[in-house]
């Protein structure tokens, strides 16, 4: 499904060269959850951005179903650390956003949005704005928006701490119409105790 082949990434500022990734390789199979762990600055977000097509590696390749990733694509959904919700849109309109870009029309547009808002347990907040939500609720809106466009791979860049929202988030993954294949990026060591395979970036 997803192949990461010998990825190198470096940034240059004047004469200073900073190496972010050094020969990272990884294969993700269908229906597989993978956690990438490591301290701040180890390249986790850089790797996610390369998989998402938001950055190009200095060398190496990322392929989805054998096709090289060179740009963002609808088959790869991304949940960013800061949720990236539009503050002027309601919960429902945020979830609808990606669907509109794909040309989905009413009434299907509202039906899909409502389905995933229910899936993350926010059916009572469809007309609320992001400023009216807690951090965990904003995160669930971002998950619903990513799921709604039905990506084949779900990429999550999250700074996680143990809190009640995690159980509802795991439930929404399990109850989805199709399983996703996320590269799950975590910044906290306690996550290593959970059930998914993990890799370490140093």
C-alpha positions in Angstrom: 0.0 0.0 0.0 2.6 2.6 1.2 6.3 2.3 0.5 8.9 4.7 1.9 12.2 4.0 0.2 15.5 5.4 1.6 14.2 8.9 2.4 16.8 11.6 3.0 15.8 15.2 3.8 18.0 18.1 4.6 17.5 21.8 4.9 20.2 24.4 4.1 20.4 27.9 5.5 23.4 29.7 4.1 26.3 27.4 4.9 24.4 25.5 7.6 23.0 22.1 6.6 20.5 20.4 8.9 19.7 16.7 8.3 16.0 16.0 9.2 15.8 12.4 7.8 18.6 10.0 7.1 17.7 6.9 5.0 14.2 6.1 6.4 12.5 3.1 4.8 9.2 1.6 5.8 6.4 -0.5 4.2 2.8 -0.2 5.4 0.4 -3.0 4.4 -3.4 -2.8 4.0 -5.3 -2.3 7.2 -2.1 -1.6 9.2 -1.7 1.0 12.0 1.8 2.2 12.5 3.1 4.7 15.2 6.2 6.7 14.5 7.8 7.8 17.8 10.7 10.1 18.6 11.7 13.3 20.4 10.9 16.8 19.2 13.0 17.6 16.1 13.6 14.0 15.1 11.8 14.4 11.7 8.3 12.9 12.4 6.4 15.8 11.0 8.8 16.1 8.1 8.2 12.4 7.2 4.5 12.9 7.4 4.6 16.0 5.1 6.7 14.0 2.6 4.1 11.1 2.6 1.3 13.7 2.2 3.1 15.3 -0.8 3.5 18.6 1.0 7.3 18.4 0.9 9.7 16.7 -1.5 12.6 14.6 -0.1 16.2 15.5 -0.9 16.4 11.9 -2.1 14.4 8.7 -2.0 10.8 7.9 -2.9 7.4 7.5 -1.4 5.0 5.4 -3.4 1.3 4.6 -2.8 0.1 1.5 -4.7 3.3 1.7 -6.8 2.8 5.3 -7.9 5.3 7.9 -6.7 4.0 10.7 -4.5 4.9 14.1 -5.9 1.9 16.2 -4.8 -1.0 16.0 -2.3 -3.7 13.6 -3.3 -7.2 12.8 -2.2 -6.1 9.2 -1.4 -4.1 10.6 1.5 -6.0 12.3 4.3 -4.1 14.4 6.8 -4.9 15.5 10.4 -2.6 18.2 11.4 -1.2 18.9 14.9 -3.2 22.2 15.1 -6.4 20.7 13.5 -6.4 23.3 10.7 -10.1 24.0 11.1 -11.6 27.1 9.4 -12.7 29.4 12.3 -15.4 31.1 10.2 -17.1 27.7 9.4 -19.3 25.6 11.6 -18.5 22.0 12.5 -20.7 20.7 9.7 -19.3 23.2 7.1 -15.8 22.2 8.1 -16.6 18.6 7.5 -18.2 19.4 4.2 -15.2 21.4 2.9 -13.2 18.6 1.4 -16.3 16.9 0.0 -17.2 20.2 -1.9 -13.8 20.2 -3.4 -14.4 16.8 -4.7 -17.7 17.9 -6.3 -20.1 16.2 -3.9 -23.6 17.9 -4.1 -26.6 18.1 -1.8 -28.3 16.1 -0.4 -25.4 13.6 -0.4 -23.1 16.3 0.9 -25.1 16.8 4.1 -25.7 13.0 4.5 -22.0 12.2 4.5 -21.1 15.1 6.8 -23.8 14.1 9.3 -22.7 10.5 9.2 -19.1 11.3 10.2 -20.1 14.0 12.7 -22.2 11.3 14.4 -19.3 8.9 14.2 -17.1 11.2 16.3 -20.0 11.9 18.8 -20.5 15.6 17.9 -24.0 15.5 16.4 -25.2 18.1 18.9 -22.5 20.5 17.8 -23.0 20.6 14.0 -23.8 24.3 14.1 -21.1 25.3 16.5 -17.9 27.2 15.6 -14.4 26.0 16.5 -14.0 28.7 19.1 -16.9 27.1 21.0 -15.2 23.6 21.1 -12.7 22.1 23.4 -9.3 20.9 22.1 -10.5 17.3 22.0 -13.7 18.2 20.2 -11.7 20.2 17.6 -9.5 17.1 17.1 -12.6 15.0 16.5 -13.9 17.5 13.9 -10.6 17.2 12.1 -10.9 13.4 12.2 -14.4 13.6 10.8 -13.4 15.9 8.0 -10.5 13.5 7.0 -12.7 10.4 7.1 -15.5 12.1 5.1 -13.5 12.2 1.9 -12.8 8.5 2.2 -9.0 8.5 1.9 -7.1 5.2 1.5 -4.4 6.3 3.9 -5.0 8.5 7.0 -2.0 10.5 8.3 -2.1 12.0 11.7 0.4 14.4 13.2 -0.8 14.7 16.8 0.8 15.9 20.1 -1.1 13.4 22.4 -1.5 13.2 26.1 -3.6 10.6 28.1 -7.2 12.0 28.2 -10.7 10.7 27.8 -11.0 11.8 24.1 -8.7 8.9 23.2 -11.3 6.3 23.8 -13.8 8.0 21.5 -11.2 8.5 18.9 -10.3 4.8 18.9 -14.0 4.0 18.7 -14.5 6.2 15.6 -11.6 4.5 13.9 -13.0 1.0 14.6 -16.5 1.9 13.5 -15.5 3.5 10.2 -17.0 2.2 7.0 -13.6 1.1 5.8 -10.4 0.6 7.7 -7.7 3.2 7.0 -3.9 2.8 7.0 -2.6 5.6 9.0 1.0 6.6 9.7 0.3 7.7 13.2 2.8 10.2 14.5 3.0 10.7 18.3 5.2 12.9 20.5 4.7 11.1 23.8 6.4 8.0 25.0 3.4 6.6 26.8 1.9 5.8 23.4 4.4 3.0 23.0 2.1 1.0 25.4 -0.7 0.8 22.9 -1.5 -1.8 20.4 0.0 -0.7 17.1 3.4 -1.4 15.6 5.8 1.4 16.1 9.0 2.8 14.7 11.5 5.2 16.3 13.1 8.3 14.8 16.1 9.7 16.7 
